[in-house]
Amino acid sequence: MDFAEVSNTAMVMAAVVYLFAAIAHAGEWSAARGLDQRERRTSPAQELVGAGGPGTVEQPEAPDPRVERAWLRVEKLGRSGVALTVVAFAVHALAVVTRGLAADRFPWGNMYEFVSTSLLFVVAVHLVLVLRAGQRWLGLLATMLATVGLGLAVTVFYVDVAPLVPSLHSTWFLFHIVAAAISGAAFNVGALASVLYLVKARAERRGDVRGYLARLPSAKAIDLLAYRAHAFAFPLWTFTIAAGAIWAQFAWGRFWGWDPKETMSLVTWVLYAVYLHARATAGWRGTGAAVIALVGVAAYWFNFIGINLLVSGLHSYAGI
């Protein structure tokens, strides 16, 4: 079995294990349905003590064993989801590395390679948040994104290993694509956080924060995480466009030519600039900024998938 076969097999295995991780995290959310971490049960004996006359001392409420068992089940499912995600990430990384070894270059020469590598960065950011900050609540959305993305990569976007086209033989192309993948990972994490912000904020407004939502940080804290992810990504995306312009000068003799992908990259940049401005303006914090973030990530993925599939141009490197 050569490197290409190892990569193909590992990529499919990673997609399957991500699916199992997503199922475990879905079970985690489902098992917490209707629960409230503040729920406690007072035993009949404690109720009598608390209802006594002067001089009686109320005993602390004992946890309801059924509630405790339910939350223990939630915790086990969550840890299983994280463990499966770690396994899937390791297999995913093996697939990306062996793809590069098979091609004898960095594995970023077509849409299949870019999507699979970008998703690897997304999961890496998620696992860093889990292992260093205990932020496991992104697990369901992160693994669903990885499952769907890799599923499309291996079934729709897949192309055989091939050498780079001449215009991609540039150091600036390397800078351009790495910055695009890293900034894209941060944009996606910010978008996932924005989705959960909208859900949590709605529950807080209704005064009904129960189930797994009770374990999430406050809507304000989730909004702050989303903002930090976007604030980290935006300068990198700016560098992505600048590096791409320099690469275009070497490849085609001009810095900017309003090619469809160049134009969509600029549109994405403007959307995230609007997001950061809106987020920094008191009246646009929260729901309005979260919606802009979701429009921005949709523009990001349309730029790297939709443009390749629907529009022809100088950046048509999808290979499919």
C-alpha angles and dihedrals in degrees: 000000000000128000093268093055092046089051094049093048093046092048091055091045091050091053090051094048091047086054091054089048090051090050090051091050090046087053088050091056092042094049090054093052112130094005125124121199089217093058113118134167126222116212119230091248091054091048090055092048091049091049095052128112130271115320096031117128121219113233121222114267115259119230115257104252091217092054091046091051090049092052090046088055089050090051093049092050091048093051090047089053091051092047091050090047090054091051092047091048091053092050090044091052090050089052093051094045094048090047088058091047091049091051093039090228141069108301097241104095102110142018095271091055095042095049093048092047094045091052089051088058091048092054091044091057090047092051092048088055090049098046098039104030105020091240096153095147093089090062099097096050095039094052092043090053091048092047095050094040096050090041090058091042095056096039107033109015100039119126130171121259110280137163120265119268112251095256091061094059095101136110088224089059088058092051090045097052097042091051090047092052095047095044089045090054091053092046090053094048088049090050093050089050089049091055091052090045091058091050095045094043091052091050092049092050090052092045091234107116102157139134118026090341087072088066095051120093117258118287088251091056092048090050089052092052090050091050093050092050091052093043089054093046100045098069089047090051089050088053089048091059093044093049089047091053091052090047089050090054091056095041103041106009098251135082097217132014106162091250109173094255092046090051093048091048088056091048089052090049091052092049092053091044087055089048094053091046091048092047091051091051112081095223093056101047117118122009099017093049092045091055091051089050090055091049088050095053090047088054090048094055093041087055093055100035112017095046091050093050101038107029132048121218145125090295095057097128100133092111094209 
